[in-house]
Amino acid sequence: MATLNQAPASGGHIHVHVSRKIFPAVGERDAQLVLRDVSFTVEPRSFLVMTGPSGCGKSTLLNIIAGLDKDFQGEIDLGSGKDRLTYIFQSPRLLPWRTVQENIALVLPDGDPRHAKIPEMLSRVGLSQAANAYPERLSLGMQRRAALARGFILEPEILLMDEPFVSLDDPTAQSLRELLMELWHGQPTTVIFITHDRAEAVQLGTRILRMAPGQASVVQDVPVTLTDAERRDRSAIAAAQARIFQTT
C-alpha cells in the first residue's frame, strides 16, 4: 500500500522506500516486478542522479516519488518540499498556441510576484530574444531551455528531471548541462535526475544511484566529488566515470 507522508522530514530530507512495484498482467503478458526493496534518503540541496539502461525502473521510481503512481508498496516522505515540487519531463511539453513567455507564466498563479522575474529567467537561459516566439519556431534545444526556465521560475524545493536532454546532439546537450549547473548553483534545490548516460550522470550528480535491468533494485550508490572546474573537463569526467563504474 502506498503512503505519501505529509509530515516534514527531518532537516528537509527526502526518504524513499519502495518495497514492491509490480506491473499487473495484461492479456498474455505476465505480471512484471519493476522495483524491489529500493530505499534511500536524499540530502537537502543535493543533486542525486539515477542511472541505468532503459527498462530498469528509473522513470517508474521517479513517478512514484512525484506522486503520479500510487500503486506500489512502500512509503515516500517528501518532507517540507511536498508543496514545492516541480517535474521536468523528457518532452518540453510547451503549449503550441502560447509564446515562450506565456508558457512560463502559465505555471504561476495570477498576481504572483514571480511573474516579474520571467524576463530575468529568460535572460539566464538565453531566450530573451525568443520571449514572444511560439514553440514551433524553436529548436528542440531552445524548447528545453524554456522547460528549464519554467521549472526554475517556480523556485522549487524539489526538482525531478526525467532525461531532459535525451535525443540532443552532443554540443547542445553539453550546453544545457552547463546551464543546468549554473541555474542550480544560483538557485539551490534538491534535484533527482534520471539519465542513461553515465558521463552525464558523473558531470551533474553529487551522488549516483545505479539500477540494473532484471534486478529491480539499486545496485550501486556512490558519491561524486568533482569540483566545478572538473565537471567542465571531459578528461576529468571520463576518469571519474571509469572509476565509479569500473565494476560493471
C-alpha positions in Angstrom: 0.0 0.0 0.0 1.4 3.4 -1.0 1.9 6.1 1.6 2.8 9.7 0.9 3.8 11.1 4.3 2.7 14.7 4.9 4.8 15.2 8.0 8.0 17.2 7.4 11.1 15.0 7.2 14.0 15.8 9.5 16.1 18.6 8.0 14.2 18.7 4.7 15.5 15.2 3.7 13.6 13.1 1.2 13.0 9.5 2.3 12.1 6.9 -0.3 11.2 3.3 0.4 9.6 1.1 -2.3 9.3 -2.5 -1.2 7.4 -3.6 -4.3 6.2 -2.2 -7.5 4.6 -4.6 -9.9 3.1 -4.0 -13.3 0.0 -6.3 -13.4 -0.5 -9.0 -16.0 -2.3 -7.7 -19.2 -3.6 -10.2 -21.8 -0.8 -12.7 -22.5 1.8 -10.6 -20.7 2.8 -11.8 -17.3 3.0 -9.5 -14.3 6.3 -7.8 -14.0 8.3 -6.9 -10.9 9.6 -3.4 -11.6 11.1 -2.3 -8.3 12.1 -4.3 -5.2 13.4 -3.1 -1.8 14.5 0.3 -3.1 15.3 2.6 -0.1 17.4 5.7 0.1 17.5 9.2 1.6 18.2 12.4 -0.4 20.1 15.2 1.3 18.6 18.7 1.0 20.0 20.7 -2.0 22.0 17.7 -3.3 21.9 16.6 -6.9 21.0 12.9 -7.0 21.3 11.1 -10.3 19.6 7.7 -11.0 21.2 6.0 -13.9 20.8 2.7 -15.7 19.6 1.3 -19.1 16.1 1.7 -20.4 13.6 -0.6 -18.7 15.4 -0.8 -15.3 12.6 1.2 -13.5 14.1 4.7 -13.3 11.1 6.6 -14.6 8.7 4.4 -12.7 10.5 5.3 -9.5 10.6 9.0 -10.3 6.8 8.9 -11.0 6.3 7.2 -7.6 8.4 9.9 -5.9 6.3 12.6 -7.7 3.1 11.1 -6.5 1.9 10.2 -10.1 2.0 6.5 -9.4 0.4 5.4 -6.1 0.1 1.7 -7.0 3.1 0.4 -5.0 4.1 -1.0 -1.7 6.1 1.4 0.4 6.4 4.9 1.6 7.6 8.3 0.2 8.3 11.2 2.6 9.0 14.4 0.7 9.2 16.4 3.9 8.8 20.2 3.7 9.3 20.1 -0.1 6.0 18.3 -0.8 4.2 21.5 -1.7 7.0 22.9 -3.9 7.8 20.1 -6.2 8.5 20.5 -10.0 8.8 17.8 -12.6 10.6 18.4 -15.9 9.8 15.6 -18.4 11.7 14.3 -21.4 9.3 16.3 -23.6 9.4 20.1 -23.0 5.6 20.0 -23.0 5.1 23.6 -24.3 1.7 24.6 -25.4 1.9 25.4 -29.1 -0.6 28.2 -29.0 1.3 30.1 -26.4 4.5 32.1 -26.7 7.6 31.1 -24.7 6.9 33.8 -22.1 3.3 32.8 -21.9 4.3 29.1 -21.4 6.5 30.1 -18.5 3.8 32.4 -17.0 1.2 29.6 -17.2 2.6 27.8 -14.2 2.3 30.8 -11.9 -0.9 32.0 -10.3 -2.4 35.3 -11.4 -0.8 38.1 -9.4 2.1 36.0 -8.3 5.2 38.3 -7.8 7.3 35.8 -9.7 5.8 37.0 -12.9 8.1 39.9 -12.7 11.1 37.6 -12.7 10.2 35.9 -16.1 12.3 38.4 -18.2 15.4 37.8 -15.9 14.8 34.0 -16.1 14.6 34.1 -19.9 17.8 36.0 -20.0 19.5 33.4 -17.8 18.6 30.6 -20.2 19.4 32.6 -23.3 15.9 33.1 -24.6 15.3 36.8 -24.2 15.1 37.3 -28.0 12.6 34.4 -28.2 10.2 35.5 -25.5 7.4 36.2 -28.0 8.1 33.2 -30.2 5.9 30.2 -30.4 7.4 26.7 -29.7 7.2 25.6 -33.4 9.7 28.3 -34.1 12.2 27.0 -31.6 14.8 24.2 -31.9 14.5 21.3 -29.5 17.4 22.7 -27.5 15.7 26.0 -27.2 12.4 24.3 -26.2 14.3 22.5 -23.4 15.8 25.8 -22.3 12.3 27.1 -22.0 11.4 24.0 -19.9 14.3 24.7 -17.6 13.1 28.3 -17.2 9.6 27.1 -16.4 10.9 24.7 -13.8 13.2 27.2 -12.0 10.7 30.1 -12.1 8.6 28.1 -9.6 11.5 28.2 -7.1 11.0 24.5 -6.2 12.4 22.8 -3.1 12.4 19.5 -5.1 13.1 19.3 -8.8 12.5 16.0 -10.6 14.0 15.6 -14.1 13.4 12.6 -16.4 16.1 12.5 -19.1 15.5 16.2 -20.1 18.5 16.3 -22.5 17.9 13.0 -24.3 18.0 13.0 -28.2 20.0 16.2 -28.4 23.3 16.4 -30.3 26.3 16.5 -28.0 27.2 20.2 -28.2 23.6 21.2 -27.4 23.3 18.7 -24.6 26.6 19.9 -23.1 25.5 23.5 -23.2 22.3 22.6 -21.4 24.1 20.6 -18.8 26.3 23.6 -18.1 23.2 25.8 -18.0 21.5 23.5 -15.5 24.6 23.6 -13.3 24.6 27.4 -13.4 20.9 27.5 -12.5 21.3 25.0 -9.7 24.2 26.9 -8.2 22.3 30.2 -8.4 19.1 28.7 -7.1 19.9 25.6 -5.0 17.3 23.0 -4.8 17.1 19.2 -4.2 17.4 17.6 -7.6 16.6 14.0 -8.6 17.7 13.5 -12.2 17.3 10.5 -14.4 19.7 9.6 -17.3 21.0 6.5 -19.0 24.2 8.5 -20.0 26.9 7.7 -17.5 29.1 10.7 -18.4 26.1 12.9 -17.9 25.5 11.3 -14.5 29.1 12.0 -13.4 29.1 15.5 -14.7 25.9 16.6 -13.0 25.5 14.5 -9.9 26.8 14.9 -6.3 25.7 11.2 -5.9 24.8 8.4 -8.3 22.3 5.6 -7.8 22.7 2.9 -10.5 20.0 0.5 -11.3 20.3 -2.6 -13.5 17.8 -4.5 -15.6 16.3 -7.7 -14.2 17.3 -6.8 -10.6 14.6 -4.2 -9.9 16.7 -2.6 -7.3 19.7 -0.2 -6.7 23.0 -2.0 -7.3 25.4 0.9 -6.7 25.2 4.1 -4.6 28.3 6.3 -4.8 29.2 10.0 -4.2 30.7 12.2 -6.9 33.3 14.6 -5.6 34.3 16.5 -8.7 35.0 20.2 -8.5 33.0 22.7 -10.6 36.0 23.0 -12.9 36.4 19.2 -13.3 32.7 19.0 -14.2 33.5 21.0 -17.3 36.6 19.0 -18.1 35.9 16.0 -20.4 39.0 14.1 -19.3 38.2 14.5 -15.6 34.6 13.3 -16.3 35.9 10.3 -18.2 38.3 9.4 -15.4 35.6 9.6 -12.8 33.3 7.6 -14.9 35.8 4.8 -15.3 36.5 4.8 -11.6 32.8 4.9 -10.5 31.6 2.2 -13.0 34.8 0.1 -13.0 33.0 -3.0 -11.7 30.4 -3.0 -14.5 
